Amino acid sequence: MCRFVAYLGQPTTLESVISKPVHSLVVQSYQPLEMTAGTVNADGFGIGWYNRSVDPTPCVYTNVAPIWSDRNLPNLSRHIASDCIFANVRSATPGIPVDQSNCQPFAYRRFMAMHNGYIENFRFTLMRQIRESLRDEYYTAIGGSTDSEHIFALFLNYLHGQVVTLESIIGALHETLSQLAGWAEELDIRVALNLAVTDGDYIVASRFANRGPAPSLYFVKNAGLFATAAAIASERLWAGEEWVEIAESSIVGFDASLDLHDYRLEWSATA
């Protein structure tokens, strides 16, 4: 299981999102509190952000080393600011290599995505089905071997040809979850699908598992270090009632005005 945080709001430094909070991603890399699988997140990390005055596509910085050991990151994170930031610390699924191509977030054109969870026995269950369902442009964009990047490609496939709005992003994510859950039931496997996606203007995230509890996920709005922003995180970045637990089997999204959009997924497991 990985840990992630997504930020949208007034421009802030990367440092304010990844290392300043008391229970920051740096802390979660070696002392997570709510992981249901694994003990640390030391198999690499990644940070993505936007500077739309220069380029509409995101910049992504990744490293296969633990986040606490990157000597360049403290200086970079103090000097880079953005209004939309994605960050992830990785706990690699057994059998999937620790490699930069497998570090999240993943980016494609204007979009970024992160995944906390897994597809059970991915290479021998849903890997082929996902790939065979993709348009060539999304199939060939896959650079690594993770279930996470394949799930992102499937999301892009469902979004293809649509005008990008908060509603269309939510709709494509809903279709992605429904398809994966349906395939998983046919094969009698478990999937845990906490996903976060953004185009720089909106952030959308899901909390979902077809069997058993889904990984933890919270949001906060206009509070603490994020007084003029919203954030979605795998674990609370600081103690406080302002953090709201996202319900299982749901999708939440924030638009540029930081208005919350909350949707329940119609799903019931058959096993």
C-alpha positions as CSV (number, residue, x, y, z in Angstrom):
1,M,0.0,0.0,0.0
2,C,1.2,3.5,-0.8
3,R,0.3,6.8,0.9
4,F,-0.6,10.0,-1.1
5,V,-1.8,13.6,-0.8
6,A,-3.5,15.8,-3.4
7,Y,-3.6,19.6,-2.9
8,L,-5.7,22.2,-4.7
9,G,-5.9,25.9,-3.8
10,Q,-3.8,29.0,-3.4
11,P,-0.2,28.4,-4.6
12,T,1.9,26.9,-1.9
13,T,5.4,25.4,-1.7
14,L,5.8,21.6,-2.2
15,E,7.4,21.7,1.3
16,S,4.1,22.8,2.8
17,V,2.4,19.7,1.4
18,I,5.0,16.9,1.7
19,S,7.1,17.7,4.8
20,K,5.8,20.6,6.9
21,P,2.7,18.8,8.4
22,V,3.2,17.0,11.7
23,H,2.2,13.7,10.1
24,S,3.5,14.5,6.6
25,L,4.2,12.1,3.8
26,V,7.8,12.1,4.9
27,V,6.7,10.8,8.3
28,Q,4.2,8.4,6.7
29,S,7.1,6.9,4.6
30,Y,8.6,5.4,7.8
31,Q,5.8,5.6,10.3
32,P,2.4,5.3,8.7
33,L,-0.5,4.8,11.1
34,E,-3.3,3.3,9.0
35,M,-1.8,1.0,6.4
36,T,-3.6,-2.4,6.1
37,A,-0.7,-4.0,4.2
38,G,3.1,-3.4,4.6
39,T,4.9,-1.4,7.3
40,V,6.8,1.3,5.5
41,N,6.7,3.3,2.3
42,A,10.4,3.2,1.3
43,D,10.2,2.0,-2.3
44,G,10.5,5.4,-3.9
45,F,8.3,8.5,-4.2
46,G,7.0,11.0,-6.6
47,I,5.8,14.6,-6.7
48,G,3.8,16.3,-9.5
49,W,2.8,19.9,-9.8
50,Y,1.7,22.5,-12.4
51,N,3.2,25.8,-13.6
52,R,0.6,26.7,-16.2
53,S,2.3,30.0,-17.0
54,V,5.1,27.9,-18.6
55,D,3.3,24.7,-19.7
56,P,-0.2,23.3,-19.2
57,T,1.2,19.8,-18.5
58,P,2.5,18.8,-15.1
59,C,6.1,18.4,-14.0
60,V,6.8,15.1,-12.2
61,Y,9.9,14.4,-10.0
62,T,10.5,10.8,-9.0
63,N,13.2,8.8,-7.1
64,V,13.4,5.1,-6.2
65,A,15.1,6.0,-2.9
66,P,13.0,6.6,0.2
67,I,11.7,10.2,0.3
68,W,13.7,10.9,3.5
69,S,17.0,10.2,1.8
70,D,16.7,12.5,-1.3
71,R,19.3,15.2,-0.5
72,N,17.9,17.5,-3.3
73,L,14.3,17.4,-2.3
74,P,14.4,19.8,0.7
75,N,15.8,22.6,-1.4
76,L,13.6,21.9,-4.4
77,S,10.5,21.8,-2.2
78,R,11.2,25.1,-0.6
79,H,11.6,26.9,-3.9
80,I,8.8,25.4,-6.0
81,A,5.2,26.5,-5.5
82,S,2.0,25.4,-7.2
83,D,-1.8,25.6,-6.9
84,C,-2.1,21.8,-7.6
85,I,0.2,19.3,-6.1
86,F,0.2,15.5,-6.1
87,A,2.6,13.5,-4.0
88,N,3.1,9.8,-3.3
89,V,5.3,7.5,-1.2
90,R,5.5,3.9,-2.4
91,S,5.3,0.5,-0.8
92,A,5.9,-1.8,-3.8
93,T,3.6,-4.7,-4.3
94,P,5.6,-8.0,-4.1
95,G,6.7,-9.0,-7.6
96,I,6.6,-5.5,-9.1
97,P,10.0,-3.9,-9.5
98,V,11.3,-0.9,-7.6
99,D,11.9,1.3,-10.7
100,Q,11.4,4.9,-11.6
101,S,8.9,3.9,-14.3
102,N,6.8,2.5,-11.4
103,C,6.9,5.6,-9.2
104,Q,3.8,7.7,-8.9
105,P,2.2,10.0,-9.7
106,F,1.8,9.1,-13.4
107,A,1.2,11.8,-16.0
108,Y,-0.3,11.9,-19.4
109,R,-0.7,15.2,-21.2
110,R,-2.7,17.4,-18.8
111,F,-3.5,14.6,-16.3
112,M,-1.9,13.1,-13.3
113,A,-3.0,10.1,-11.2
114,M,-2.1,8.2,-8.1
115,H,-3.3,4.9,-6.7
116,N,-3.3,3.5,-3.2
117,G,-4.4,-0.2,-3.2
118,Y,-3.9,-3.2,-5.5
119,I,-5.3,-5.6,-7.9
120,E,-4.8,-9.1,-6.5
121,N,-2.2,-11.1,-8.5
122,F,-2.4,-8.4,-11.1
123,R,0.0,-9.8,-13.8
124,F,-2.0,-13.0,-13.9
125,T,-5.5,-11.6,-13.6
126,L,-6.4,-8.2,-15.0
127,M,-3.3,-7.0,-16.7
128,R,-4.2,-8.5,-20.1
129,Q,-7.8,-7.5,-19.9
130,I,-7.0,-3.9,-19.2
131,R,-4.4,-3.8,-22.0
132,E,-6.7,-5.3,-24.5
133,S,-9.4,-2.8,-23.7
134,L,-7.2,0.3,-24.4
135,R,-6.9,2.5,-27.4
136,D,-3.4,2.4,-28.9
137,E,-2.5,5.9,-27.5
138,Y,-3.1,4.8,-23.9
139,Y,-1.6,1.3,-24.3
140,T,1.6,2.7,-25.7
141,A,1.8,5.4,-23.0
142,I,2.2,2.7,-20.3
143,G,5.9,2.8,-19.3
144,G,6.0,0.6,-16.2
145,S,4.5,-2.6,-14.8
146,T,2.2,-1.5,-12.0
147,D,-1.5,-2.1,-11.7
148,S,-1.7,1.6,-10.8
149,E,-0.5,2.9,-14.2
150,H,-2.8,0.4,-16.0
151,I,-5.7,1.7,-14.0
152,F,-4.8,5.3,-15.0
153,A,-4.7,4.2,-18.7
154,L,-8.2,2.7,-18.3
155,F,-9.5,5.9,-16.8
156,L,-8.0,7.9,-19.7
157,N,-9.7,5.4,-22.1
158,Y,-13.1,6.1,-20.6
159,L,-12.5,9.8,-20.7
160,H,-11.4,9.8,-24.3
161,G,-13.2,12.3,-26.6
162,Q,-15.1,14.0,-23.8
163,V,-14.9,17.7,-22.8
164,V,-12.9,17.8,-19.6
165,T,-15.1,18.9,-16.8
166,L,-15.4,17.9,-13.2
167,E,-18.5,15.8,-14.1
168,S,-16.8,14.0,-17.0
169,I,-13.7,13.2,-14.8
170,I,-16.0,11.8,-12.1
171,G,-18.0,9.9,-14.7
172,A,-14.9,8.3,-16.2
173,L,-13.6,7.4,-12.8
174,H,-16.9,5.8,-11.9
175,E,-16.8,3.7,-15.1
176,T,-13.2,2.7,-14.4
177,L,-14.1,1.4,-10.9
178,S,-17.2,-0.4,-12.2
179,Q,-15.3,-2.2,-14.9
180,L,-12.5,-3.3,-12.6
181,A,-14.9,-4.4,-10.0
182,G,-16.9,-6.4,-12.5
183,W,-13.8,-8.1,-13.9
184,A,-12.6,-8.8,-10.3
185,E,-15.9,-10.5,-9.4
186,E,-15.7,-12.7,-12.5
187,L,-12.2,-13.8,-11.5
188,D,-13.0,-14.0,-7.8
189,I,-10.2,-11.6,-6.8
190,R,-10.0,-8.5,-4.5
191,V,-9.3,-5.0,-5.7
192,A,-8.7,-1.9,-3.6
193,L,-9.0,1.2,-5.6
194,N,-8.3,4.5,-3.8
195,L,-7.5,6.7,-6.8
196,A,-6.7,10.4,-7.2
197,V,-6.8,12.2,-10.6
198,T,-6.4,15.8,-11.7
199,D,-6.1,17.9,-14.8
200,G,-4.7,20.8,-12.7
201,D,-8.1,22.5,-12.4
202,Y,-10.0,19.8,-10.5
203,I,-9.0,17.0,-8.1
204,V,-11.1,13.8,-7.9
205,A,-10.6,10.8,-5.7
206,S,-12.3,7.5,-4.9
207,R,-12.3,5.2,-1.9
208,F,-13.3,1.7,-2.9
209,A,-12.7,-2.0,-2.4
210,N,-14.9,-4.8,-3.6
211,R,-14.2,-7.0,-0.6
212,G,-13.3,-5.9,2.9
213,P,-12.4,-2.4,4.1
214,A,-11.0,0.0,1.6
215,P,-7.7,1.9,2.4
216,S,-8.1,5.0,4.6
217,L,-8.8,8.3,2.9
218,Y,-9.6,11.8,4.2
219,F,-10.2,15.3,3.0
220,V,-9.8,18.8,4.6
221,K,-10.9,22.2,3.3
222,N,-9.8,25.7,4.4
223,A,-8.1,24.5,7.7
224,G,-4.7,24.3,9.3
225,L,-1.8,24.6,6.9
226,F,-4.3,24.6,4.0
227,A,-6.3,27.7,5.0
228,T,-7.2,28.6,1.4
229,A,-7.1,25.1,-0.2
230,A,-8.5,21.6,-0.2
231,A,-6.5,18.4,0.3
232,I,-7.2,14.7,0.0
233,A,-4.9,12.3,1.8
234,S,-4.4,8.7,2.7
235,E,-3.9,9.7,6.4
236,R,-4.6,12.9,8.3
237,L,-1.6,15.2,8.0
238,W,-2.3,16.6,11.5
239,A,-4.6,15.8,14.3
240,G,-8.0,17.7,14.2
241,E,-11.7,17.3,13.6
242,E,-11.4,19.3,10.4
243,W,-10.3,16.1,8.6
244,V,-13.3,14.3,7.3
245,E,-13.1,10.6,6.6
246,I,-14.3,9.8,3.0
247,A,-17.0,7.1,3.0
248,E,-16.2,3.8,1.5
249,S,-17.6,3.2,-2.1
250,S,-17.6,6.9,-2.9
251,I,-16.0,9.5,-5.1
252,V,-15.3,13.1,-4.0
253,G,-14.1,16.0,-6.1
254,F,-13.1,19.6,-5.6
255,D,-13.4,22.3,-8.3
256,A,-11.5,25.6,-8.6
257,S,-13.9,27.2,-6.1
258,L,-13.1,24.4,-3.7
259,D,-16.8,23.3,-3.7
260,L,-17.1,19.7,-2.6
261,H,-18.8,17.2,-4.9
262,D,-19.6,13.9,-3.2
263,Y,-21.0,10.8,-5.0
264,R,-21.9,7.4,-3.6
265,L,-21.0,4.4,-5.8
266,E,-23.8,1.9,-6.4
267,W,-22.0,-1.3,-5.5
268,S,-22.5,-4.5,-3.5
269,A,-20.2,-7.4,-3.4
270,T,-21.5,-10.8,-4.4
271,A,-19.0,-12.7,-2.3
